Amino acid sequence: MTVIELPDEQAAALKAKAAAEGLSLEAWLQKLAEQERPASRPRRHIADVILENMQDVPPEIMATMPEDGASQHDHYIYGWPKKEE
């Protein structure tokens, strides 16, 4: 048997959730443990996600994007002076 120690406040909150479903804390935790995990989406490379999100940006907006946005991101995000290249 595994024993998990929780602060009294957390234990009381979990017991209240279990009681709301008419279960003991142990039965409620067992029920949670037996639930199937939802099917996860397949992993994708971040570049693919970014490209997918950017495809809906209108061309006139893309034309206003800085060409040095990656190398000078601190300037555009935080307003720092541009780095010497």
PyMOL commands that place a pseudoatom at each C-alpha (Angstrom):
pseudoatom trace, name=CA, resn=MET, resi=1, chain=A, elem=C, hetatm=0, pos=[0.000, 0.000, 0.000]
pseudoatom trace, name=CA, resn=THR, resi=2, chain=A, elem=C, hetatm=0, pos=[1.235, 3.475, -0.826]
pseudoatom trace, name=CA, resn=VAL, resi=3, chain=A, elem=C, hetatm=0, pos=[0.683, 6.217, 1.714]
pseudoatom trace, name=CA, resn=ILE, resi=4, chain=A, elem=C, hetatm=0, pos=[0.380, 9.775, 0.472]
pseudoatom trace, name=CA, resn=GLU, resi=5, chain=A, elem=C, hetatm=0, pos=[0.589, 12.507, 3.045]
pseudoatom trace, name=CA, resn=LEU, resi=6, chain=A, elem=C, hetatm=0, pos=[-1.313, 15.717, 2.334]
pseudoatom trace, name=CA, resn=PRO, resi=7, chain=A, elem=C, hetatm=0, pos=[-1.814, 18.900, 4.296]
pseudoatom trace, name=CA, resn=ASP, resi=8, chain=A, elem=C, hetatm=0, pos=[-5.083, 18.784, 6.249]
pseudoatom trace, name=CA, resn=GLU, resi=9, chain=A, elem=C, hetatm=0, pos=[-6.586, 21.455, 4.000]
pseudoatom trace, name=CA, resn=GLN, resi=10, chain=A, elem=C, hetatm=0, pos=[-5.970, 19.444, 0.817]
pseudoatom trace, name=CA, resn=ALA, resi=11, chain=A, elem=C, hetatm=0, pos=[-7.144, 16.193, 2.398]
pseudoatom trace, name=CA, resn=ALA, resi=12, chain=A, elem=C, hetatm=0, pos=[-10.380, 17.853, 3.507]
pseudoatom trace, name=CA, resn=ALA, resi=13, chain=A, elem=C, hetatm=0, pos=[-10.980, 19.229, 0.009]
pseudoatom trace, name=CA, resn=LEU, resi=14, chain=A, elem=C, hetatm=0, pos=[-10.497, 15.776, -1.547]
pseudoatom trace, name=CA, resn=LYS, resi=15, chain=A, elem=C, hetatm=0, pos=[-12.748, 14.128, 1.027]
pseudoatom trace, name=CA, resn=ALA, resi=16, chain=A, elem=C, hetatm=0, pos=[-15.448, 16.707, 0.233]
pseudoatom trace, name=CA, resn=LYS, resi=17, chain=A, elem=C, hetatm=0, pos=[-15.209, 15.920, -3.491]
pseudoatom trace, name=CA, resn=ALA, resi=18, chain=A, elem=C, hetatm=0, pos=[-15.479, 12.203, -2.772]
pseudoatom trace, name=CA, resn=ALA, resi=19, chain=A, elem=C, hetatm=0, pos=[-18.443, 12.726, -0.436]
pseudoatom trace, name=CA, resn=ALA, resi=20, chain=A, elem=C, hetatm=0, pos=[-20.205, 14.788, -3.105]
pseudoatom trace, name=CA, resn=GLU, resi=21, chain=A, elem=C, hetatm=0, pos=[-20.174, 11.659, -5.266]
pseudoatom trace, name=CA, resn=GLY, resi=22, chain=A, elem=C, hetatm=0, pos=[-21.250, 9.469, -2.373]
pseudoatom trace, name=CA, resn=LEU, resi=23, chain=A, elem=C, hetatm=0, pos=[-17.890, 7.727, -2.129]
pseudoatom trace, name=CA, resn=SER, resi=24, chain=A, elem=C, hetatm=0, pos=[-15.216, 7.301, 0.476]
pseudoatom trace, name=CA, resn=LEU, resi=25, chain=A, elem=C, hetatm=0, pos=[-11.954, 9.036, -0.295]
pseudoatom trace, name=CA, resn=GLU, resi=26, chain=A, elem=C, hetatm=0, pos=[-10.321, 5.685, -1.057]
pseudoatom trace, name=CA, resn=ALA, resi=27, chain=A, elem=C, hetatm=0, pos=[-13.126, 4.621, -3.423]
pseudoatom trace, name=CA, resn=TRP, resi=28, chain=A, elem=C, hetatm=0, pos=[-13.101, 8.006, -5.143]
pseudoatom trace, name=CA, resn=LEU, resi=29, chain=A, elem=C, hetatm=0, pos=[-9.336, 7.865, -5.699]
pseudoatom trace, name=CA, resn=GLN, resi=30, chain=A, elem=C, hetatm=0, pos=[-9.623, 4.304, -7.020]
pseudoatom trace, name=CA, resn=LYS, resi=31, chain=A, elem=C, hetatm=0, pos=[-12.322, 5.453, -9.444]
pseudoatom trace, name=CA, resn=LEU, resi=32, chain=A, elem=C, hetatm=0, pos=[-10.053, 8.262, -10.663]
pseudoatom trace, name=CA, resn=ALA, resi=33, chain=A, elem=C, hetatm=0, pos=[-7.118, 5.891, -11.067]
pseudoatom trace, name=CA, resn=GLU, resi=34, chain=A, elem=C, hetatm=0, pos=[-9.182, 3.481, -13.175]
pseudoatom trace, name=CA, resn=GLN, resi=35, chain=A, elem=C, hetatm=0, pos=[-10.483, 6.093, -15.599]
pseudoatom trace, name=CA, resn=GLU, resi=36, chain=A, elem=C, hetatm=0, pos=[-9.077, 5.871, -19.080]
pseudoatom trace, name=CA, resn=ARG, resi=37, chain=A, elem=C, hetatm=0, pos=[-6.884, 8.705, -20.145]
pseudoatom trace, name=CA, resn=PRO, resi=38, chain=A, elem=C, hetatm=0, pos=[-8.263, 10.682, -23.070]
pseudoatom trace, name=CA, resn=ALA, resi=39, chain=A, elem=C, hetatm=0, pos=[-6.613, 9.919, -26.373]
pseudoatom trace, name=CA, resn=SER, resi=40, chain=A, elem=C, hetatm=0, pos=[-3.821, 12.385, -26.860]
pseudoatom trace, name=CA, resn=ARG, resi=41, chain=A, elem=C, hetatm=0, pos=[-3.215, 14.154, -30.097]
pseudoatom trace, name=CA, resn=PRO, resi=42, chain=A, elem=C, hetatm=0, pos=[-0.174, 13.014, -32.029]
pseudoatom trace, name=CA, resn=ARG, resi=43, chain=A, elem=C, hetatm=0, pos=[2.935, 15.024, -31.303]
pseudoatom trace, name=CA, resn=ARG, resi=44, chain=A, elem=C, hetatm=0, pos=[3.858, 17.584, -33.908]
pseudoatom trace, name=CA, resn=HIS, resi=45, chain=A, elem=C, hetatm=0, pos=[6.964, 19.627, -34.464]
pseudoatom trace, name=CA, resn=ILE, resi=46, chain=A, elem=C, hetatm=0, pos=[6.541, 23.200, -33.220]
pseudoatom trace, name=CA, resn=ALA, resi=47, chain=A, elem=C, hetatm=0, pos=[7.475, 24.557, -36.653]
pseudoatom trace, name=CA, resn=ASP, resi=48, chain=A, elem=C, hetatm=0, pos=[4.485, 22.722, -38.157]
pseudoatom trace, name=CA, resn=VAL, resi=49, chain=A, elem=C, hetatm=0, pos=[2.170, 24.201, -35.524]
pseudoatom trace, name=CA, resn=ILE, resi=50, chain=A, elem=C, hetatm=0, pos=[3.486, 27.716, -36.176]
pseudoatom trace, name=CA, resn=LEU, resi=51, chain=A, elem=C, hetatm=0, pos=[3.159, 27.339, -39.943]
pseudoatom trace, name=CA, resn=GLU, resi=52, chain=A, elem=C, hetatm=0, pos=[-0.399, 26.081, -39.566]
pseudoatom trace, name=CA, resn=ASN, resi=53, chain=A, elem=C, hetatm=0, pos=[-1.319, 29.010, -37.329]
pseudoatom trace, name=CA, resn=MET, resi=54, chain=A, elem=C, hetatm=0, pos=[0.339, 31.551, -39.615]
pseudoatom trace, name=CA, resn=GLN, resi=55, chain=A, elem=C, hetatm=0, pos=[-1.364, 30.389, -42.826]
pseudoatom trace, name=CA, resn=ASP, resi=56, chain=A, elem=C, hetatm=0, pos=[-4.491, 32.406, -42.000]
pseudoatom trace, name=CA, resn=VAL, resi=57, chain=A, elem=C, hetatm=0, pos=[-2.605, 35.685, -41.499]
pseudoatom trace, name=CA, resn=PRO, resi=58, chain=A, elem=C, hetatm=0, pos=[-3.445, 37.986, -44.422]
pseudoatom trace, name=CA, resn=PRO, resi=59, chain=A, elem=C, hetatm=0, pos=[-0.559, 38.847, -46.788]
pseudoatom trace, name=CA, resn=GLU, resi=60, chain=A, elem=C, hetatm=0, pos=[-0.834, 42.573, -46.007]
pseudoatom trace, name=CA, resn=ILE, resi=61, chain=A, elem=C, hetatm=0, pos=[-0.219, 41.799, -42.305]
pseudoatom trace, name=CA, resn=MET, resi=62, chain=A, elem=C, hetatm=0, pos=[2.682, 39.460, -43.117]
pseudoatom trace, name=CA, resn=ALA, resi=63, chain=A, elem=C, hetatm=0, pos=[4.241, 42.265, -45.203]
pseudoatom trace, name=CA, resn=THR, resi=64, chain=A, elem=C, hetatm=0, pos=[4.434, 44.454, -42.074]
pseudoatom trace, name=CA, resn=MET, resi=65, chain=A, elem=C, hetatm=0, pos=[6.271, 41.843, -40.006]
pseudoatom trace, name=CA, resn=PRO, resi=66, chain=A, elem=C, hetatm=0, pos=[9.936, 42.665, -39.339]
pseudoatom trace, name=CA, resn=GLU, resi=67, chain=A, elem=C, hetatm=0, pos=[12.441, 40.568, -41.245]
pseudoatom trace, name=CA, resn=ASP, resi=68, chain=A, elem=C, hetatm=0, pos=[14.797, 40.546, -38.242]
pseudoatom trace, name=CA, resn=GLY, resi=69, chain=A, elem=C, hetatm=0, pos=[12.096, 39.461, -35.786]
pseudoatom trace, name=CA, resn=ALA, resi=70, chain=A, elem=C, hetatm=0, pos=[13.916, 36.303, -34.741]
pseudoatom trace, name=CA, resn=SER, resi=71, chain=A, elem=C, hetatm=0, pos=[17.365, 37.786, -34.251]
pseudoatom trace, name=CA, resn=GLN, resi=72, chain=A, elem=C, hetatm=0, pos=[16.030, 40.968, -32.637]
pseudoatom trace, name=CA, resn=HIS, resi=73, chain=A, elem=C, hetatm=0, pos=[13.136, 39.459, -30.643]
pseudoatom trace, name=CA, resn=ASP, resi=74, chain=A, elem=C, hetatm=0, pos=[14.197, 41.248, -27.422]
pseudoatom trace, name=CA, resn=HIS, resi=75, chain=A, elem=C, hetatm=0, pos=[13.821, 44.567, -29.226]
pseudoatom trace, name=CA, resn=TYR, resi=76, chain=A, elem=C, hetatm=0, pos=[10.318, 43.754, -30.487]
pseudoatom trace, name=CA, resn=ILE, resi=77, chain=A, elem=C, hetatm=0, pos=[9.069, 42.063, -27.307]
pseudoatom trace, name=CA, resn=TYR, resi=78, chain=A, elem=C, hetatm=0, pos=[10.714, 44.136, -24.570]
pseudoatom trace, name=CA, resn=GLY, resi=79, chain=A, elem=C, hetatm=0, pos=[11.737, 47.315, -26.385]
pseudoatom trace, name=CA, resn=TRP, resi=80, chain=A, elem=C, hetatm=0, pos=[15.447, 46.742, -25.750]
pseudoatom trace, name=CA, resn=PRO, resi=81, chain=A, elem=C, hetatm=0, pos=[17.935, 48.344, -28.137]
pseudoatom trace, name=CA, resn=LYS, resi=82, chain=A, elem=C, hetatm=0, pos=[18.632, 46.291, -31.236]
pseudoatom trace, name=CA, resn=LYS, resi=83, chain=A, elem=C, hetatm=0, pos=[21.716, 44.079, -31.100]
pseudoatom trace, name=CA, resn=GLU, resi=84, chain=A, elem=C, hetatm=0, pos=[24.640, 44.740, -33.416]
pseudoatom trace, name=CA, resn=GLU, resi=85, chain=A, elem=C, hetatm=0, pos=[24.706, 42.094, -36.097]
for i in range(1, 85): cmd.bond("trace and resi %d" % i, "trace and resi %d" % (i + 1))
show_as sticks, trace
zoom trace
